Structures are given as C-alpha cells and as structure tokens.
Amino acid sequence: MDVTGEAKVKQALKESQHILQSMIDLAELGTYTVDLASQKLVKSPKVSSWYGLPEVTDVFASLDVIIESDRDRVFQIYKDALLPGSSGFYRMEYTIIHSQTSQRRILQTVGQVRRNLEGQPTHVDGLIRDVTSHYEAKAALEFLVQERTEELEATNEELTSSNENLAELNEQLIRSNESLEQFAYVASHDLQEPLRKIQQFSDLLSLRHRASLAEDNRLLDRIQESAQRMSNLINDLLTFSQLSTGKSNRERVNLSSVLNQVIDTLSVAIEESKASIEVMALPEIQGDQRQFEQLFQNLISNALKFSSKDILGNATVPSIRVSYQSLATNQLPFNPENRDKYARYHQVVIEDNGIGFEETYAERIFGVFQRLHSKNVFAGTGVGLAICQKVVTNHDGMIVAQGTPNQGAKFYIYLPEF
C-alpha cells in the first residue's frame, strides 16, 4: 500500500475543502446537510445564527422558523426533489423569523439530493444566502420611484395648471392690447379734437382781439400753452400705448442713419443752443426703425433741454457724445434674463454735460409721469424716458441711467446682437 500517495491525496483534499470553505465564507454563504435516514439537519454556524437554532436539529424544527405563508410551499419543493426520476435540484426563496429575536430575514437557497448506488436518496446538501438587504434596497428603490412618480405627476399637474394660467394671461394680454389700441384711437381722434378747437378758438381770439385785451393777453397765452402741453402729453401717451402692445416692424436698421436723421430734425434746437455733438459709427441691428427714431429723439432732446448753468446763471453750451462698443454677454454690468440666448450685445452710450441727477433717481426717471424738475423750469410731459425704456425692452435690451448733479448724465443702451 502506498502510504505516501494516500497522505498526499488526503492533504490535497483537505486543502480543496479549505479553499471551498474560504470561498463560501467570502461569498457570505451558509451551508446545510440533511441526513434523510435520521431527518437531522446540520447547519453551518452562519445558518444557525440566522435561524436562532442549534447547528444540529431535526428538519421540522427548522421548518417551524419559516413564516406560515411560505412553509407549505418550501416543504413541497423539498419533497418533490426527493421523488424518483427527479433531478434532485431545487431553488427557492422564503422568509424566516429568528426563534429568539423575531428578526425577519429573506433567504435564498439551492440544494441537491445525493443518492446511493440503488438510486435511493440519502442526503440533501445546500447553500443559503441572505438576500434581505437586496429586497430592502429594492423596496427602497421602488418607494423612491413611486415618490418621484408622484412628484412628477404633481409637477405635471402644476405645469398643466400653469399652462392654463398662462393661456388665460395671454388672453388677458390680447384683450389689454386691444383696449390699448382702442385707447390709442380715442387719444388720436376724440381727445385731440376738443384740444384743436381750443387752440383754434384761442388763436382766432388772439388774432382778432389781442390789441383790445391788453393785460388779459397773458391769460390767453396760458390757454394756448396749456392746450399745447395737453396735446403733447396725449401724443406721448399715444406713442407709449402703441409701444406697449409689443407690435413692431422688424427690419435691418442702420443706427447711424437713424441718429443722423434725428440730429437733422433737431437742427434748429441744436443751432440755437450752439450744442456740439460727437458721434461714433453705430452698428446695423434688427429692429423697428420708427421706434429707434423715438429713442434717439427723446434722449438727444433731453440732452439739449436739460443744460446746466454756470456760476453767473447762464446756460452752458450742451456737449453731447454718442459712443459705441460691442460686448460679450459676460462683460455686461447686469445679468440679463435671456443670458443664454445671446452671446454678444451692442452698447450705445449717450452722455451730456447737463444738469444730471442724483443716482437715487436712476430707476425712477423711467416711470411714466416721473419728473425730477418742475414743468415751469423744464418743459416736457414726463413720458419721454418711459418711451425710451419701452423701445429698448421691446428689442430684448436694457437701458441704464447714470448721473451726477450739475455734471451731466449718461444713458447706456444694451441691445442683443443677432
């Protein structure tokens, strides 16, 4: 007998068993064996701890730990594997309750029946793994999915509601624009008509009876001035209401040409004030030419009108400068709402050496009827800068004012490049 060879075989078998056990432990698996002759169930320490039972018990003691709703199914699968002609292999999942702590655990097992030479079942060997954490994670994921689904449904409902509100607001806006158009018609016809009559009758009265009215001429002049001021106010409100409808005629507009036309229109006032105007070349943009004429006319008119005075009280000669540069969006001094829509902006700056204003009024001056000075000192309707702001916002832009008392004002106009 080769004792050395036998010893080597035993050693190799021992090493293989050790490797197998290490792999089982690494995979966090438990093992069990059933001796069918004695109906004894031998469990590994891990399985024993899961069940809360000794390592050696009878089969039925281990079955009692399985929850009632799984017990009959598990026992039937086990018996079917023992039948003649069966492969003897089975796989199943079930839930147990620890015999001492009542902790629930979901287990997954695979088993194989061993048979003797006559084909009779003698033992059952199996592996068990704890899949509780897997099902807990699955349940948590399902809960999160359900929660997110409910949130998504709620968001969709809110979005639907918002869309309905938006549609309603859009209808209101359409009705508002229609009302503004009706107002514009009334302002341009019905309101102007009585003013024309007042102006015509006062002109006729002045022509026929100015010599005989003597000191009352001053009252006649005030009537004519008030009527003209009211006519100007109605015209400005008409312009503002038309701009507020958002309707515009978009085309390629050369801003240099528009500014030159405005300067030509104001040539008499420029000559009378002896104003100097320095103008840089301005770009072409996509927009409404008529609106930009209104923009430049209001800003240049203001620069001419709001001139400062020297120490003797004499009006200084207006000096107006119009400059231009192209800026990247990240160079803007503000954060536009449509920041991702445009990569670059045109910056047009109109500055003067007039009376200026306190910085605290930089936003207020763009309001309708907002005046920083009495109409007896400086003529105007208080609507001009509101018109300027409306023109710029109609073109997805922004206008910003800066001023220093008695040193002048600057108006920064930002328009997106298309």
C-alpha positions, 0 to 999 in steps of 0.5 A: 500500500502506498502510504505516501500517495494516500497522505498526499491525496488526503492533504490535497483534499483537505486543502480543496475543502479549505479553499471551498470553505474560504470561498463560501465564507467570502461569498457570505454563504451558509451551508446545510446537510440533511441526513434523510435516514435520521431527518437531522439537519446540520447547519453551518454556524452562519445558518444557525445564527440566522435561524436562532437554532442549534447547528444540529436539529431535526428538519421540522424544527427548522421548518417551524422558523419559516413564516406560515405563508411560505412553509407549505410551499418550501416543504413541497419543493423539498419533497418533490426533489426527493421523488424518483426520476427527479433531478434532485435540484431545487431553488427557492426563496422564503422568509424566516423569523429568528426563534429568539429575536423575531428578526425577519430575514429573506433567504435564498437557497439551492440544494441537491439530493445525493443518492446511493448506488440503488438510486435511493436518496440519502442526503440533501446538501445546500447553500443559503444566502441572505438576500434581505438587504437586496429586497430592502434596497429594492423596496427602497428603490421602488418607494423612491420611484413611486415618490418621484412618480408622484412628484412628477405627476404633481409637477405635471399637474402644476405645469398643466395648471400653469399652462392654463394660467398662462393661456388665460394671461395671454388672453388677458394680454390680447384683450389689454392690447386691444383696449390699448389700441382702442385707447390709442384711437380715442387719444388720436381722434376724440381727445385731440379734437376738443384740444384743436378747437381750443387752440383754434378758438384761442388763436382766432381770439388772439388774432382778432382781439389781442390789441383790445385785451391788453393785460388779459393777453397773458391769460390767453397765452396760458390757454394756448400753452396749456392746450399745447402741453395737453396735446403733447402729453396725449401724443406721448401717451399715444406713442407709449400705448402703441409701444406697449402692445409689443407690435413692431416692424422688424427690419435691418436698421442702420443706427447711424442713419437713424441718429443722423436723421434725428440730429437733422430734425433737431437742427434748429434746437441744436443751432440755437443752443450752439450744442456740439455733438460727437458721434461714433459709427453705430452698428446695423441691428434688427429692429423697428426703425420708427421706434429707434427714431423715438429713442434717439429723439427723446434722449438727444432732446433731453440732452439739449433741454436739460443744460446746466448753468454756470456760476453767473446763471447762464446756460452752458453750451450742451456737449453731447457724445454718442459712443459705441462698443460691442460686448460679450454677454459676460462683460455686461454690468447686469445679468440679463434674463435671456443670458443664454440666448445671446452671446454678444450685445451692442452698447450705445452710450449717450452722455451730456454735460447737463444738469444730471441727477442724483443716482437715487433717481436712476430707476425712477426717471423711467416711470411714466409721469416721473419728473425730477424738475418742475414743468415751469423750469423744464418743459416736457410731459414726463413720458419721454424716458418711459418711451425710451425704456419701452423701445429698448425692452421691446428689442430684448435690451436694457437701458441704464441711467447714470448721473451726477448733479450739475455734471451731466448724465449718461444713458447706456443702451444694451441691445442683443446682437443677432 
